[in-house]
């Protein structure tokens, strides 16, 4: 066990994100999946509470339709389901919104929530922000999450830019961001994942901009 009482929440690792317009682009989805699986394995080996979350838009929806294969968990994720895996279906971006996740965390005396899964620019950031409001320390694993290319009337950004920007933003305030390897080392040592803050990030940003 670690000194931090951690739980791992696996967000929306559903078939929808492996094919079609929502397919994760960065990090490469198969690489991200491998890191997610390693995180689950480490959590289960250390008796951490683990939740698998699935997003639904309701029957008849073009995506995340519970009547379609796209809604299903990726087979490699589903294969790691155990009797005590907490299963959650959500309708909003945040894993906390209109679900029992907060109560499940409280019941398990969790103070630190590790987020992995998809996608960085939607459900991961929404969950990290709401986690702060609910009093949880949040960790986000940069190589066990992923983003897509975005373009709309406000502008466009490739998936790598989206992902790296979101990681810097999260680490400046809402979460401790690290790799799966760094997280596993923190678990082994019973320590917190190192994080920055808004002031440090602003000072470093100003320094970088002046070069």
N, C-alpha and C positions, 0 to 999 in steps of 0.2 A: 504494500500500500504506500501511497505517497502522502506527504504532509498536507498538500492541497487535496481537497476532496473534489476530484474531477469527475465529470461525466462527458461522454462523447456523443454529439448529435450529428448524425449523418443525414445531410439535407438533400433530398430529392435526387438521389442517384438512380434515376429512372431511365428507361429505354429512350424516352423522348429526347434526352440529351446526347444520344450516341448516333443519331441519324436524322437527317432533315434539317430545316432551317435553324433549329435550336441546338444543333450539335456543338458541343464545346470545342473551341478552337485553340485556347491557350490557358494553361499549359496543354500540350497534346492530351486529348481525353484518355487515351490508354495509359499514359504515364501518370496522369492525375488519379485514375482509378487504382493503379497499383499502390500509390501512396495512401489512398483512402483505405484500401484493404489492409495495409500494414498497420494503419492507425487502429482499425477495428481489432486486429489480432493483438496488438499491444494492450489495448483497453481490456479485452476479455481476459488476457493473461494476468492482468493486474486487478481483476475483479471490479473494474469500473462499471458504473451504469452506462448502458448504451441504448440510444434511441435511433430508429430508422424512420425517417419522415418521407411522406409522399404528398406531392401537391395535386390537387384536383380542381378542375374548372367545371365539373359536372357532366352528366351524360349529355351527349349531343354536341359538346364542345369540340373544336377542331384539334386541340391539343390537351393533354392531361385529362383525357376522357377516361373515367374508370372502367368503361366497357371495352377499352382498346388495349393492345399490347404496349403501347407507348407509356401508359400509366404505370405499368409494372416496374418493380425494382429490377435493376440490372441483375442478371442471374448470379454473378459472382458476389453481389451484395446479399441477395436472398439466401444464398448457400451458407452465409455466416449468421443467419438468424438463429437465436437460441431461445429456450423457454422463457428466459428473463429479459429478452430484448423488448424494449418498449416500442410499440408501433403507433405511429401518429399520422393522421391525415389532416392536411391543412388547406385552407382556402385563400389565405393571404400570404404575403411575402415572408413575414416574420414567423418563426416557428412557435412564438408565444401567443400570437393573435388567435383568439377563439379556439385554443387547444388546452389540453391538460398538462402541457410541458412544465410550466412553472410549478404546479403542485407536485408533479413527479420528481422534480429536482429538489424541492423542499423536503419531500418525504424521504429522499435519499441523502439528505443533509449535504447537498452539493453546494460548493461556493465558487467553483471554477468550471466554466463550460467550454469545451473544445469543439469548434465548428469545422466540419469538413463537408465537401459536397458542392452542389451547384445551385444557382450560379453566383459568381462573385458579385456581379453588378446588380443583383436583385435580392435573392433570399438570404444570402450570406450577410451582406451589409445591413439589410433590414433587421435580421436577427441580432447582429452585434449591437446595433444602436438600441434596440429595445431591451437587450440584456442589461445594458448599463442602467436604464431606467428602472429595471426590476432588481437591481442590486447584485448582479452576478459579475464576477470577473470573466472576461471572454478571451479565448485564444482562437486564432484563425491560422490554419496551416496553409502557407502560400502555395505549396506544390501538391496539396490535396484538395484544391478548389479549382475553379476554372471559369472563364468568361467567353463571350462570343463577340463577333464583330458587330458594331452598332452604327446605324445611319438613319437620320430622320431630319425633320425640318430645322432642328436646332444645331445640327452638325453631324460629324461622323468620327469614329475612332476604331482602330483595329483592336482585336482581342487582347493582344499583348499590352498595348497602351492602356486599355481599360483595366486589365488585371493588375498591372504594376502600379497604376495610379490608385486603385482602390486599396491595395495592400499598404501603400504609403499613407493614405488617408486614415485607414483603420488603425495603423500603428501609432499615428499621431495623437490618438485620443480614445477610440472606442474599444480597442483590443490589443493584446500582445500578438504580434505576427512573427511566425518562425516557420522553418521547414519541418517536415515530418521527422527528420533525423534529430534536429534540435529539440523538438518536443519529446521524443523518446528518451533522449539524454536527460531532460528535465524530469521526466517521470521516474527514471532510474535513480536520480539523485534526490528526489523528493523536493524539488525546487520549483519556483515559478519560472515561466518562460519570460525571457528578458523583453522589455518593451520600452518604447520611447514615450514622449508626451508632446503636447502642442507647443510649449515654449521651446523645448530642445529642437523640435522639428522646424520651427520657424527660424530659430537662430542658424541652424545648419542650412536651411533653404536660402537664407539671406547671404550666408557665406559662399555657398555654391554659385549663387547668381552673380556675385561680385567678381568671380574669377574670370 
